[in-house]
Amino acid sequence: MMRLKGLMMIGVLFFALSSCQDDEDERLRPKEYTYDFDSGMEEWIADFADYPEGEGESYDLEAEFSTLPSPLDNSEGAIKVSGTNMSDDLFMFIKKKITGLEPRTAYSVSFTVSFASDVADGMVGVGGSPGESVYIKAGATNFEPVPQVDNMGYYRMNIDKGNQSQGGNDAVVLGDFSNDTDEEIYTIKTVYNVEEVSVTADENGEAWVIVGTDSGFESTTTIYYDNIDVFFELYDSNIY
């Protein structure tokens, strides 16, 4: 009887250890978040910065759930963001709160962003190219990125996104808005970050991700976000 009880205890202990190992494996496993926008904006929020307070209407600022434009597949959903850059420096972005991360834990973040553009390579425009002077950026923070009015009366981001072709501490450049063709026709282009993006999740295991266009082209840019993949990988297993 004692031998049987001993074997039962070993079995219980083995099961407990296996469960702990499974929990640890799950905690260490990278987390991937994929958004195709076919059913809506999926809780992404659009906003704008680098323009004067009260001038949103004159900048033609617009953001909405849409479908991909022709000749692309009109049955596929997208987030449409549009604005007219009158300040030589308009930032249009979408953001989302990510949950389910390990609290107070450092992550390396990878972005893959697919969007529709009808701007051919090498085009010339006011202030800069409508393609190569409009930069696609992405970043992550453990607080919500929001535009705030500065002492000059302009909306500026509360994160360091850098400026136009330069990234910042909280965002990097993924590519530009040109469609990688010589035709002015809507084409899907995919960009991703080569530079490192890092973030430490807050005490609730949450972080914010942001994707946007930083424009030096002084006219209208309209982007359709088709698909966004965000991949969080632990730097190590230490919780800070």
C-alpha positions as CSV (number, residue, x, y, z in Angstrom):
1,M,0.0,0.0,0.0
2,M,2.8,2.4,0.9
3,R,4.5,1.6,-2.5
4,L,1.2,2.4,-4.3
5,K,0.8,5.7,-2.5
6,G,4.4,6.6,-3.3
7,L,3.8,5.9,-7.0
8,M,0.6,8.0,-6.9
9,M,2.5,10.9,-5.3
10,I,5.2,10.7,-8.0
11,G,2.5,10.7,-10.7
12,V,0.9,13.8,-9.2
13,L,4.2,15.5,-8.9
14,F,5.1,14.7,-12.5
15,F,1.7,16.0,-13.7
16,A,2.2,19.3,-11.7
17,L,5.7,19.7,-13.1
18,S,4.5,19.0,-16.7
19,S,1.7,21.6,-16.2
20,C,4.3,24.2,-14.9
21,Q,6.5,23.5,-17.9
22,D,3.5,23.9,-20.3
23,D,2.7,27.2,-18.6
24,E,6.3,28.3,-18.9
25,D,6.4,27.3,-22.6
26,E,3.3,29.2,-23.3
27,R,4.7,32.3,-21.5
28,L,7.9,32.2,-23.6
29,R,6.2,31.5,-26.9
30,P,6.2,34.5,-29.3
31,K,2.8,36.2,-29.8
32,E,1.5,37.1,-33.2
33,Y,-1.5,39.4,-34.0
34,T,-2.9,39.4,-37.5
35,Y,-5.4,41.9,-38.9
36,D,-6.9,41.7,-42.4
37,F,-9.8,44.2,-41.8
38,D,-12.2,42.1,-43.8
39,S,-14.8,42.4,-41.0
40,G,-14.1,46.0,-40.0
41,M,-11.4,48.1,-38.4
42,E,-10.8,45.5,-35.6
43,E,-10.5,48.2,-32.9
44,W,-7.8,50.1,-34.7
45,I,-8.1,53.8,-34.1
46,A,-7.1,56.5,-36.7
47,D,-5.8,60.0,-35.9
48,F,-3.6,62.8,-37.2
49,A,-0.8,65.0,-36.1
50,D,1.6,67.7,-37.3
51,Y,-1.1,70.2,-38.3
52,P,-2.5,73.3,-36.7
53,E,-5.3,73.1,-34.1
54,G,-8.7,73.7,-35.6
55,E,-7.5,73.1,-39.2
56,G,-8.6,69.5,-39.6
57,E,-11.3,70.4,-42.1
58,S,-9.0,72.3,-44.4
59,Y,-6.5,69.4,-44.3
60,D,-9.3,67.1,-45.6
61,L,-8.6,64.6,-42.8
62,E,-10.5,61.4,-43.3
63,A,-10.4,57.9,-41.9
64,E,-12.9,55.1,-42.3
65,F,-13.5,51.4,-42.9
66,S,-13.5,50.8,-46.7
67,T,-12.8,48.2,-49.3
68,L,-9.8,48.0,-51.5
69,P,-10.0,50.3,-54.5
70,S,-10.2,49.0,-58.1
71,P,-8.6,47.2,-59.8
72,L,-7.8,45.4,-56.6
73,D,-10.3,43.0,-55.0
74,N,-13.3,45.1,-53.9
75,S,-14.5,42.3,-51.6
76,E,-11.5,42.8,-49.3
77,G,-11.8,45.2,-46.4
78,A,-9.3,47.9,-45.6
79,I,-8.7,51.0,-43.4
80,K,-8.7,54.1,-45.6
81,V,-6.8,57.1,-44.2
82,S,-6.5,60.3,-46.2
83,G,-5.3,63.9,-45.7
84,T,-3.9,66.9,-47.6
85,N,-0.5,67.9,-46.3
86,M,-0.5,71.7,-46.1
87,S,2.2,72.0,-43.5
88,D,4.9,70.0,-45.3
89,D,4.8,67.6,-42.4
90,L,1.5,65.6,-41.9
91,F,1.4,62.4,-39.8
92,M,-1.6,60.1,-40.4
93,F,-1.7,57.0,-38.3
94,I,-3.7,54.1,-36.9
95,K,-3.1,52.6,-33.5
96,K,-4.3,49.6,-31.4
97,K,-3.9,48.4,-27.9
98,I,-2.4,44.9,-27.6
99,T,-3.3,42.7,-24.7
100,G,-2.2,39.3,-23.5
101,L,1.5,40.1,-23.1
102,E,3.6,39.2,-20.1
103,P,3.5,42.1,-17.6
104,R,6.6,44.3,-17.3
105,T,8.4,42.2,-19.8
106,A,10.6,43.4,-22.7
107,Y,9.7,42.4,-26.2
108,S,11.2,42.8,-29.7
109,V,8.4,43.8,-32.1
110,S,8.2,43.0,-35.8
111,F,5.8,44.6,-38.2
112,T,4.6,43.4,-41.7
113,V,2.3,46.0,-43.3
114,S,0.5,45.6,-46.6
115,F,-1.2,48.6,-48.2
116,A,-2.6,49.8,-51.5
117,S,-0.9,52.7,-53.3
118,D,-1.5,54.2,-56.8
119,V,1.7,56.3,-56.7
120,A,4.3,55.1,-59.3
121,D,8.0,55.2,-58.6
122,G,9.9,58.4,-59.3
123,M,7.0,60.8,-59.4
124,V,7.6,64.5,-58.7
125,G,5.4,66.6,-56.5
126,V,5.2,69.8,-54.4
127,G,7.7,69.7,-51.6
128,G,8.7,66.2,-52.5
129,S,7.7,63.0,-54.3
130,P,4.1,61.7,-53.6
131,G,5.7,58.3,-53.2
132,E,9.3,58.4,-52.0
133,S,8.7,61.5,-49.7
134,V,5.8,59.8,-47.8
135,Y,7.3,57.4,-45.3
136,I,5.6,54.4,-43.7
137,K,6.4,54.1,-40.0
138,A,5.6,51.7,-37.2
139,G,6.3,51.5,-33.5
140,A,5.3,50.4,-30.1
141,T,4.9,52.0,-26.7
142,N,3.5,51.0,-23.3
143,F,1.3,54.1,-23.2
144,E,-1.3,55.4,-25.7
145,P,0.1,57.4,-28.6
146,V,-1.9,60.6,-28.9
147,P,-1.6,64.0,-30.6
148,Q,-1.3,66.9,-28.2
149,V,-1.3,70.7,-28.9
150,D,2.1,72.3,-28.4
151,N,2.9,75.9,-27.5
152,M,2.8,76.8,-31.2
153,G,-0.7,75.6,-31.6
154,Y,0.2,72.4,-33.6
155,Y,-0.8,68.9,-32.9
156,R,2.3,66.9,-32.1
157,M,2.7,63.3,-31.0
158,N,3.4,62.4,-27.4
159,I,5.8,59.7,-28.7
160,D,9.2,60.0,-30.5
161,K,8.3,58.9,-34.0
162,G,11.1,60.9,-35.6
163,N,10.4,63.2,-38.6
164,Q,9.7,62.1,-42.2
165,S,12.7,60.0,-43.4
166,Q,14.1,59.7,-39.8
167,G,12.8,57.3,-37.2
168,G,12.7,58.0,-33.5
169,N,13.0,56.1,-30.2
170,D,9.4,54.8,-30.5
171,A,9.0,54.2,-34.3
172,V,11.0,53.3,-37.3
173,V,10.7,53.7,-41.0
174,L,9.5,50.6,-42.9
175,G,9.6,52.0,-46.4
176,D,7.9,54.6,-48.6
177,F,4.5,55.0,-50.3
178,S,5.5,54.4,-53.9
179,N,3.9,51.3,-55.3
180,D,7.2,49.8,-56.8
181,T,5.9,50.0,-60.3
182,D,6.0,52.5,-63.2
183,E,2.1,52.7,-63.4
184,E,-0.3,54.9,-61.5
185,I,-2.5,52.0,-60.6
186,Y,-3.5,50.7,-57.2
187,T,-1.1,48.0,-56.2
188,I,-0.5,46.1,-52.9
189,K,2.9,46.8,-51.4
190,T,4.3,45.1,-48.3
191,V,6.9,46.6,-46.0
192,Y,8.5,45.5,-42.8
193,N,10.9,46.8,-40.2
194,V,14.6,46.1,-40.5
195,E,15.5,48.4,-37.6
196,E,14.7,47.1,-34.2
197,V,11.5,48.0,-32.4
198,S,11.3,47.2,-28.7
199,V,8.7,47.8,-25.9
200,T,8.2,46.7,-22.3
201,A,4.6,45.7,-21.6
202,D,3.0,47.6,-18.7
203,E,1.8,46.0,-15.4
204,N,-1.3,44.7,-17.2
205,G,0.5,43.0,-20.0
206,E,-0.5,45.6,-22.5
207,A,1.2,47.8,-25.1
208,W,0.2,50.0,-28.0
209,V,1.3,49.6,-31.6
210,I,1.1,52.4,-34.2
211,V,1.4,52.4,-38.0
212,G,1.3,55.6,-40.1
213,T,2.6,57.8,-42.9
214,D,4.9,60.7,-42.3
215,S,4.6,63.0,-45.3
216,G,6.9,65.6,-46.9
217,F,4.6,65.7,-50.0
218,E,2.5,68.9,-49.9
219,S,-0.7,67.5,-51.3
220,T,-3.1,64.6,-50.7
221,T,-2.1,61.1,-49.7
222,T,-4.7,58.4,-49.4
223,I,-3.6,55.0,-48.1
224,Y,-5.6,51.8,-47.8
225,Y,-4.2,49.4,-45.1
226,D,-4.9,45.9,-46.3
227,N,-3.2,43.7,-43.7
228,I,-1.0,44.2,-40.6
229,D,0.9,41.5,-38.8
230,V,2.5,42.3,-35.5
231,F,4.9,39.8,-33.9
232,F,6.0,40.0,-30.3
233,E,9.1,38.0,-29.2
234,L,10.6,38.0,-25.7
235,Y,14.1,39.4,-25.4
236,D,14.6,36.8,-22.7
237,S,12.6,35.1,-19.9
238,N,13.3,37.7,-17.2
239,I,10.4,39.8,-16.0
240,Y,11.4,43.3,-15.1
